[in-house]
């Protein structure tokens, strides 16, 4: 009888240990993952950064984001508009003018983008190019 009670206690301890371990394993928040993928997608961060400064026209964005093509800028603007981060305003003049600006949802990213900009200023060498990691610094030989 004592061995059965001991076996039950051991099983209960193992179950409790498993539950404690399961609680301590960090889980990736689905919303965080989705947001970081959206903002971190190539060019999206640069577009949001520029639009935090001012309302922009397509050509201005294209000319001020190094390496972006017309097609890629168009795709990213449509994606961000679809997510409710930016809005596209058509101004009925001759010629028609289209301007992009951040929505309230997009402006809510200001603090996060500012924190990334501060981090980049502190840790990313000026020689680093987007898409190419900075070369590690080597120690001088003795």
C-alpha positions in Angstrom: 0.0 0.0 0.0 2.9 2.4 0.9 4.4 1.9 -2.6 1.2 2.9 -4.3 0.9 6.1 -2.2 4.6 6.8 -3.0 4.0 6.2 -6.7 1.0 8.6 -6.6 2.9 11.3 -4.8 5.8 10.9 -7.3 3.3 11.2 -10.2 1.7 14.2 -8.7 5.1 15.9 -8.2 6.0 15.2 -11.8 2.7 16.7 -13.0 3.2 19.8 -10.9 6.8 20.1 -12.2 5.5 19.9 -15.8 2.9 22.5 -15.1 5.5 24.8 -13.5 7.8 24.3 -16.5 5.0 25.0 -18.9 4.3 28.2 -17.1 7.9 29.4 -17.2 8.4 28.8 -20.9 7.8 32.1 -22.7 5.0 32.0 -25.3 5.2 34.2 -28.4 2.3 36.6 -28.4 0.4 36.2 -31.7 -0.3 40.0 -31.9 3.3 40.9 -31.2 4.5 38.5 -33.8 2.1 39.8 -36.4 3.0 43.4 -35.6 6.7 42.9 -35.7 6.4 41.0 -39.0 4.3 43.9 -40.5 6.6 46.7 -39.3 9.8 44.7 -39.9 8.9 43.8 -43.5 11.5 45.3 -45.8 10.7 48.9 -46.5 7.7 49.2 -44.2 9.8 50.6 -41.3 11.3 53.2 -43.6 8.0 54.2 -45.0 6.5 54.6 -41.6 9.6 56.6 -40.4 9.2 59.0 -43.3 5.5 59.4 -42.8 6.0 60.2 -39.1 7.9 63.3 -40.3 5.3 64.5 -42.8 2.6 63.7 -45.3 4.4 62.5 -48.5 3.7 62.0 -52.2 4.7 58.7 -53.9 7.7 60.2 -55.8 9.0 61.9 -52.6 9.0 58.6 -50.8 10.6 56.8 -53.7 13.3 59.4 -54.0 14.1 59.4 -50.3 14.1 55.7 -49.5 17.3 54.3 -50.9 16.9 51.2 -53.1 13.2 51.0 -53.2 11.5 50.4 -56.6 8.2 51.9 -57.8 6.6 48.4 -57.7 7.8 47.6 -54.2 6.8 51.0 -52.8 3.4 50.6 -54.4 3.0 47.1 -52.9 4.1 48.3 -49.4 1.8 51.4 -49.5 -1.1 49.2 -50.4 -0.3 46.7 -47.7 0.0 49.4 -45.0 -3.2 51.1 -46.2 -4.9 47.7 -46.0 -3.7 47.3 -42.4 -5.1 50.7 -41.6 -1.6 52.2 -40.8 -1.6 54.8 -43.6 -4.2 56.5 -45.6 -4.1 57.5 -49.3 -5.7 60.8 -50.1 -6.4 61.8 -53.8 -6.5 65.5 -54.3 -8.6 66.3 -57.4 -6.3 68.9 -59.0 -4.8 69.0 -62.4 -2.7 66.9 -62.4 -4.3 64.7 -59.8 -2.1 64.6 -56.6 -2.0 61.6 -54.3 -0.6 62.0 -50.7 0.1 59.4 -48.0 -0.1 60.0 -44.3 -0.3 58.0 -41.2 -3.6 57.2 -39.6 -4.1 57.3 -35.8 -3.1 53.7 -35.7 0.1 54.5 -37.7 0.9 57.5 -35.5 0.7 55.3 -32.5 3.9 53.7 -33.7 5.9 56.9 -33.1 7.3 55.9 -29.7 8.3 52.4 -31.0 9.9 53.8 -34.1 11.7 56.5 -32.0 13.1 53.8 -29.7 14.4 51.9 -32.7 15.9 55.0 -34.2 17.7 55.8 -30.8 18.9 52.2 -30.6 20.2 52.3 -34.2 22.0 55.6 -33.5 23.7 54.0 -30.6 24.6 50.6 -31.9 24.6 50.5 -35.7 27.8 51.8 -37.3 27.3 54.5 -40.0 28.9 52.2 -42.6 26.2 49.5 -42.2 23.9 49.1 -45.2 20.3 47.9 -44.9 20.0 44.2 -45.6 23.7 43.7 -44.9 24.9 43.2 -41.4 27.8 45.3 -40.2 31.1 43.6 -40.1 32.2 42.6 -36.6 35.1 44.6 -35.2 38.2 42.5 -34.8 40.5 42.8 -31.9 44.0 44.0 -32.5 46.6 41.3 -32.4 49.1 41.5 -29.6 
